[in-house]
Amino acid sequence: MCKRLLGFIAALMLAVLGLMGPAAQAAVSVSVPAVDEPKCMKAKGTVEYESATGLWTCIGGTYDGEPID
């Protein structure tokens, strides 16, 4: 009986976490402003390609280290 109760609680917790995941992801993606090249350069940064990550990145200025969209 105890194992069944623990299994039910674990399944319930996983279901709740599964439902919260997409909502949390949507909240994060909406609240984070995207940095583009003009925005980076206006904030006194430069756009550079990082071969280690394969991404264009804003270096210096307000958005230092932010990936470019």
Contact map, one row per residue, 1 for C-alpha under 8 A:
111110000000000000000000000000000000000000000000000000000000000000000
111111000000000000000000000000000000000000000000000000000000000000000
111111100000000000000000000000000000000000000000000000000000000000000
111111110000000000000000000000000000000000000000000000000000000000000
111111111000000000000000000000000000000000000000000000000000000000000
011111111100000000000000000000000000000000000000000000000000000000000
001111111110000000000000000000000000000000000000000000000000000000000
000111111111000000000000000000000000000000000000000000000000000000000
000011111111100000000000000000000000000000000000000000000000000000000
000001111111110000000000000000000000000000000000000000000000000000000
000000111111111000000000000000000000000000000000000000000000000000000
000000011111111100000000000000000000000000000000000000000000000000000
000000001111111110000000000000000000000000000000000000000000000000000
000000000111111111000000000000000000000000000000000000000000000000000
000000000011111111100000000000000000000000000000000000000000000000000
000000000001111111110000000000000000000000000000000000000000000000000
000000000000111111111000000000000000000000000000000000000000000000000
000000000000011111111100000000000000000000000000000000000000000000000
000000000000001111111110000000000000000000000000000000000000000000000
000000000000000111111111000000000000000000000000000000000000000000000
000000000000000011111111100000000000000000000000000000000000000000000
000000000000000001111111110000000000000000000000000000000000000000000
000000000000000000111111111000000000000000000000000000000000000000000
000000000000000000011111111100000000000000000000000000000000000000000
000000000000000000001111111110000000000000000000000000000000000000000
000000000000000000000111111111000000000000000000000000000000000000000
000000000000000000000011111111100000000000000000000000000000000000000
000000000000000000000001111111110000000000000000000000000000000000000
000000000000000000000000111111110000000000000000000000000000000000000
000000000000000000000000011111111000000000000000000000000000000000000
000000000000000000000000001111111000000000000000000000000000000000000
000000000000000000000000000111111100000000000000000000000000000000000
000000000000000000000000000001111110000000000000000000000000000000000
000000000000000000000000000000011111000000000000000000000000000000011
000000000000000000000000000000001111101100000000000000000000001001111
000000000000000000000000000000000111111100000000000000000000000000011
000000000000000000000000000000000011111110000010000000000100000000010
000000000000000000000000000000000001111111000000000000000000000000000
000000000000000000000000000000000011111111100000000000000000000000000
000000000000000000000000000000000011111111111110000000000100111000000
000000000000000000000000000000000000111111111110000000000000000000000
000000000000000000000000000000000000011111111000000000000000000000000
000000000000000000000000000000000000001111111000000000000000111000000
000000000000000000000000000000000000000111111100000000000001110000000
000000000000000000000000000000000000000111111110000000000111111100000
000000000000000000000000000000000000000110011111000000000111100000000
000000000000000000000000000000000000100110001111100000011110000000010
000000000000000000000000000000000000000000000111110000011110000000000
000000000000000000000000000000000000000000000011111001111000000000000
000000000000000000000000000000000000000000000001111111111000000000000
000000000000000000000000000000000000000000000000111111100000000000000
000000000000000000000000000000000000000000000000011111000000000000000
000000000000000000000000000000000000000000000000011111100000000000000
000000000000000000000000000000000000000000000000111111110000000000000
000000000000000000000000000000000000000000000000111011111000000000110
000000000000000000000000000000000000000000000011110001111100000000110
000000000000000000000000000000000000000000000011110000111110000111110
000000000000000000000000000000000000100100001111000000011111001111110
000000000000000000000000000000000000000000001111000000001111101111000
000000000000000000000000000000000000000000011100000000000111111110000
000000000000000000000000000000000000000100111100000000000011111100000
000000000000000000000000000000000000000100111000000000000001111100000
000000000000000000000000000000000010000100101000000000000111111111000
000000000000000000000000000000000000000000001000000000001111111111000
000000000000000000000000000000000000000000000000000000001111001111100
000000000000000000000000000000000010000000000000000000001110001111110
000000000000000000000000000000000010000000000000000000111100000011111
000000000000000000000000000000000111100000000010000000111100000001111
000000000000000000000000000000000111000000000000000000000000000000111
